[in-house]
Amino acid sequence: GALGSIYTPHTATIQPAKLVRGLAQAVEKRGATIYEQTRVTDFTTGAWPALHTETGHARAKTIVLAGEAYMSQLDKTHRDVLPAYSLITLTEPISDADWQQIGWDAHECVSSVAHQVNYLSRTTDGRIMFGGRGAPYHFGSAIRDEYDRHEPTHRMLQDGVREWFPMLRDIEFTHSWGGALGWSRDYMPTMRYDPRENLAMAGAYTGTGVATANLSGRVLADQILGRDTDLTRLPMTSHELQQWEIEPFRFAGVRAVQRGFARIDEKAERTGVAPDGRSLAEL
């Protein structure tokens, strides 16, 4: 169902879960201890920086806040990031005949340019993983396990697979899931370190965290160790996150923008004309 595309060879795909496990193994081999299933409830900065959990306290010379969407669950950073849900659906394995008809042989990663962006990839076992935005924002920046599934959005994504690939109109879907990403007020991430407070913070990647988190780690390492490098002079290192509005204004505004994005995409799909910025929904 596509009319054209832009191709770049300067990309790669990875399995994020394998990346995280590999990083965990690497730091544990260097002597670090990872405490999983340990919810941080607060933090303090200054001469004695610490993370406070439900079962104890973790102190260090410098604390690093890198909780992405979950920073919205702490009182002190509640309005720094907004949790926006991105959802995914997965097809059953696709036949060789259908793959031949589709012509997707090189396992490229694909995304749309719609406001409610779709992103898709071909898995190693011959399925299509199709993701996108569209799940509603929840009042008070709430994050809950049940929000990882939203039937109307998952149905929309499944319809999207059939629209992109009409030969798969009878395809079955085996898995659907999702999660919250950290959305900054101005779409800019932050990677900053305050030596006076012994506090470092990175996040608000707005959906591009797999690559940007790696960059953030290298930036913060140089900052904390006092190195003056090209990384520490990046514009994100001086970027202060803008605060999201208080509720209920945050809820009303975000929901209005989400509906506006949907209307813009629907109009473009219906008319075949790219948005020009003149309609009320595009303001």
C-alpha positions as CSV (number, residue, x, y, z in Angstrom):
1,G,0.0,0.0,0.0
2,A,3.0,2.4,-0.3
3,L,3.5,4.9,-3.2
4,G,7.2,5.5,-2.6
5,S,10.0,5.6,0.0
6,I,13.3,7.0,1.0
7,Y,16.1,4.5,1.6
8,T,19.2,4.9,3.7
9,P,21.9,2.3,4.3
10,H,23.2,4.0,7.4
11,T,21.0,2.1,9.9
12,A,20.9,-1.1,11.8
13,T,18.5,-3.2,13.8
14,I,19.1,-4.9,17.1
15,Q,17.1,-6.9,19.6
16,P,16.8,-4.5,22.6
17,A,16.2,-7.2,25.2
18,K,19.5,-8.9,24.2
19,L,21.3,-5.6,24.3
20,V,20.1,-4.9,27.9
21,R,21.0,-8.4,29.0
22,G,24.5,-8.0,27.4
23,L,25.0,-4.7,29.1
24,A,24.0,-6.2,32.4
25,Q,26.5,-9.0,32.0
26,A,29.2,-6.6,31.1
27,V,28.7,-4.4,34.2
28,E,28.4,-7.3,36.5
29,K,31.7,-8.7,35.2
30,R,33.2,-5.4,36.2
31,G,32.0,-5.8,39.8
32,A,28.7,-3.9,39.7
33,T,25.6,-5.2,41.4
34,I,22.2,-4.8,39.8
35,Y,19.1,-4.8,42.0
36,E,16.0,-5.6,39.9
37,Q,12.4,-5.3,41.0
38,T,13.5,-2.5,43.4
39,R,11.2,0.5,43.1
40,V,12.8,3.9,43.7
41,T,10.4,6.2,45.6
42,D,12.5,9.3,46.0
43,F,16.0,10.7,45.7
44,T,18.2,13.2,47.5
45,T,21.1,15.3,46.2
46,G,23.9,17.3,47.5
47,A,26.7,16.1,49.8
48,W,25.1,12.8,50.4
49,P,23.2,11.8,47.3
50,A,21.0,8.7,47.5
51,L,18.2,6.8,45.9
52,H,15.5,5.8,48.3
53,T,13.5,2.6,47.8
54,E,10.7,0.7,49.5
55,T,13.3,-1.5,51.3
56,G,16.4,0.6,51.8
57,H,18.7,3.4,50.5
58,A,21.5,3.3,47.9
59,R,24.2,6.0,48.3
60,A,26.9,7.0,45.8
61,K,29.2,9.9,45.0
62,T,26.9,10.7,42.1
63,I,23.4,9.4,41.4
64,V,22.1,9.0,37.8
65,L,18.4,9.3,37.0
66,A,17.7,7.4,33.8
67,G,14.2,6.1,34.3
68,E,12.8,7.5,31.1
69,A,8.9,7.4,31.3
70,Y,9.0,6.2,34.8
71,M,10.6,9.5,36.0
72,S,7.0,10.8,35.8
73,Q,6.2,8.6,38.8
74,L,8.5,10.5,41.1
75,D,7.2,13.7,42.7
76,K,10.4,15.6,42.0
77,T,10.4,14.8,38.3
78,H,6.7,14.2,37.8
79,R,6.3,16.9,35.1
80,D,9.8,16.5,33.4
81,V,8.6,13.7,31.1
82,L,5.2,12.4,30.0
83,P,4.6,8.7,29.6
84,A,3.3,8.1,26.0
85,Y,2.4,4.6,25.1
86,S,3.7,2.9,21.9
87,L,2.1,-0.4,21.0
88,I,3.1,-3.4,18.8
89,T,1.4,-6.3,17.2
90,L,3.1,-9.4,15.7
91,T,1.8,-11.6,12.8
92,E,2.0,-15.3,12.5
93,P,4.9,-16.6,10.4
94,I,4.4,-15.6,6.8
95,S,4.7,-18.1,3.9
96,D,7.6,-18.0,1.5
97,A,5.1,-17.3,-1.3
98,D,3.8,-14.2,0.5
99,W,7.3,-13.0,1.2
100,Q,8.2,-13.4,-2.4
101,Q,5.2,-11.3,-3.4
102,I,5.9,-8.7,-0.8
103,G,9.6,-8.4,-1.9
104,W,11.0,-7.6,1.5
105,D,14.1,-9.7,1.3
106,A,16.9,-7.7,3.1
107,H,15.2,-7.3,6.5
108,E,15.2,-3.5,6.3
109,C,13.6,-1.6,9.1
110,V,10.7,0.5,7.9
111,S,8.8,3.5,9.3
112,S,6.1,5.8,8.0
113,V,6.1,9.6,8.1
114,A,2.6,9.9,9.6
115,H,2.2,11.8,12.8
116,Q,1.0,8.6,14.4
117,V,4.1,6.9,13.1
118,N,4.2,3.3,12.2
119,Y,7.4,1.3,12.5
120,L,7.8,-2.3,11.3
121,S,10.5,-4.9,10.8
122,R,10.8,-8.5,9.5
123,T,11.7,-10.9,12.3
124,T,14.2,-13.7,11.9
125,D,11.4,-16.3,12.1
126,G,9.5,-14.7,9.2
127,R,6.9,-12.5,10.9
128,I,6.1,-8.8,10.6
129,M,6.3,-6.8,13.8
130,F,4.2,-3.7,13.3
131,G,4.1,-0.9,15.9
132,G,2.8,2.6,16.2
133,R,1.3,5.4,18.4
134,G,-2.3,6.0,19.0
135,A,-2.9,4.7,22.5
136,P,-4.4,7.4,24.7
137,Y,-2.6,9.4,27.4
138,H,-3.8,8.5,30.9
139,F,-4.7,11.1,33.4
140,G,-2.0,12.1,35.9
141,S,0.7,10.5,33.8
142,A,-0.4,7.1,35.1
143,I,1.6,4.0,34.1
144,R,0.0,0.6,34.7
145,D,0.6,-2.9,33.4
146,E,-2.8,-3.0,31.8
147,Y,-2.0,0.0,29.7
148,D,0.5,-2.1,27.7
149,R,-2.5,-3.5,25.9
150,H,-5.2,-1.3,24.3
151,E,-7.5,-3.2,22.0
152,P,-8.7,-0.3,19.8
153,T,-5.1,0.6,19.1
154,H,-3.9,-2.9,18.5
155,R,-6.8,-3.5,16.1
156,M,-5.8,-0.3,14.3
157,L,-2.2,-1.6,14.0
158,Q,-3.5,-5.0,12.7
159,D,-5.6,-3.1,10.1
160,G,-2.4,-1.2,9.2
161,V,-0.6,-4.5,8.4
162,R,-3.4,-5.4,6.0
163,E,-3.4,-1.9,4.4
164,W,0.4,-2.0,3.9
165,F,0.3,-5.6,2.6
166,P,-3.1,-6.4,1.0
167,M,-1.9,-10.0,0.3
168,L,-2.0,-10.6,4.1
169,R,-5.7,-9.7,4.5
170,D,-6.3,-13.1,6.1
171,I,-3.2,-13.1,8.3
172,E,-3.5,-14.0,12.0
173,F,-1.8,-12.1,14.9
174,T,-0.2,-14.1,17.7
175,H,1.1,-11.4,20.1
176,S,0.3,-7.8,21.0
177,W,2.1,-5.7,23.6
178,G,3.4,-2.2,24.4
179,G,5.0,0.1,26.8
180,A,5.5,3.7,27.9
181,L,8.2,6.0,26.4
182,G,9.4,9.3,27.9
183,W,8.0,12.3,25.9
184,S,9.7,15.7,26.5
185,R,7.7,18.9,26.3
186,D,9.8,20.2,23.4
187,Y,10.8,16.8,21.9
188,M,14.4,17.3,23.0
189,P,16.3,14.8,25.2
190,T,18.4,15.8,28.1
191,M,21.9,14.6,29.2
192,R,23.1,16.8,32.0
193,Y,25.2,16.7,35.1
194,D,25.2,19.0,38.1
195,P,28.4,18.6,40.1
196,R,27.1,20.8,42.9
197,E,24.2,18.4,43.5
198,N,26.1,15.3,42.5
199,L,23.2,14.5,40.2
200,A,23.2,13.3,36.6
201,M,20.1,12.8,34.5
202,A,19.4,11.5,31.0
203,G,16.2,10.7,29.2
204,A,13.1,12.1,27.4
205,Y,14.1,10.3,24.2
206,T,10.6,10.4,22.8
207,G,10.8,7.0,21.2
208,T,14.4,6.9,20.0
209,G,15.9,5.6,23.2
210,V,17.8,2.5,21.9
211,A,20.4,4.6,20.2
212,T,20.2,7.7,22.3
213,A,20.5,6.0,25.6
214,N,23.9,4.6,24.4
215,L,25.0,8.2,23.6
216,S,23.7,9.4,26.9
217,G,25.8,6.9,28.8
218,R,28.9,8.0,27.1
219,V,28.1,11.7,27.6
220,L,27.4,11.3,31.3
221,A,30.5,9.2,31.8
222,D,32.6,12.1,30.4
223,Q,30.7,14.7,32.4
224,I,30.9,12.9,35.7
225,L,34.7,12.2,35.2
226,G,35.3,15.8,34.4
227,R,36.4,15.3,30.8
228,D,36.1,18.0,28.2
229,T,35.2,16.2,25.0
230,D,33.1,16.6,21.9
231,L,30.4,14.6,23.6
232,T,30.2,17.0,26.6
233,R,29.7,19.9,24.2
234,L,26.6,18.5,22.5
235,P,23.6,20.8,22.8
236,M,21.6,18.3,24.8
237,T,24.1,18.6,27.7
238,S,22.8,22.1,28.5
239,H,19.2,21.4,27.8
240,E,16.8,21.9,30.6
241,L,13.6,19.9,30.3
242,Q,10.5,22.1,30.1
243,Q,7.8,21.2,32.6
244,W,4.5,19.7,31.4
245,E,1.4,21.5,32.4
246,I,-0.4,20.6,35.6
247,E,-3.5,18.4,35.5
248,P,-6.2,18.6,34.2
249,F,-4.7,21.0,31.6
250,R,-2.0,18.3,30.7
251,F,-4.7,15.7,30.1
252,A,-6.8,18.0,28.0
253,G,-3.9,19.3,25.9
254,V,-2.3,16.0,25.2
255,R,-5.6,14.3,24.3
256,A,-6.4,17.2,22.0
257,V,-3.0,16.9,20.3
258,Q,-3.4,13.1,19.9
259,R,-6.8,13.6,18.3
260,G,-5.4,16.3,16.1
261,F,-2.6,14.1,14.9
262,A,-5.1,11.3,14.1
263,R,-7.3,13.8,12.1
264,I,-4.3,15.0,10.1
265,D,-3.3,11.5,9.2
266,E,-6.8,10.6,8.3
267,K,-7.1,13.6,6.0
268,A,-3.8,12.9,4.3
269,E,-4.8,9.3,3.8
270,R,-8.2,10.3,2.4
271,T,-7.1,13.1,0.1
272,G,-3.6,11.8,-0.8
273,V,-2.2,15.3,0.0
274,A,0.4,15.9,2.6
275,P,-0.5,18.2,5.5
276,D,0.2,21.9,4.6
277,G,-0.3,23.4,8.1
278,R,-3.4,25.4,7.2
279,S,-6.1,23.3,8.9
280,L,-7.1,23.9,12.5
281,A,-6.0,20.4,13.4
282,E,-2.5,21.2,12.2
283,L,-2.0,24.3,14.2
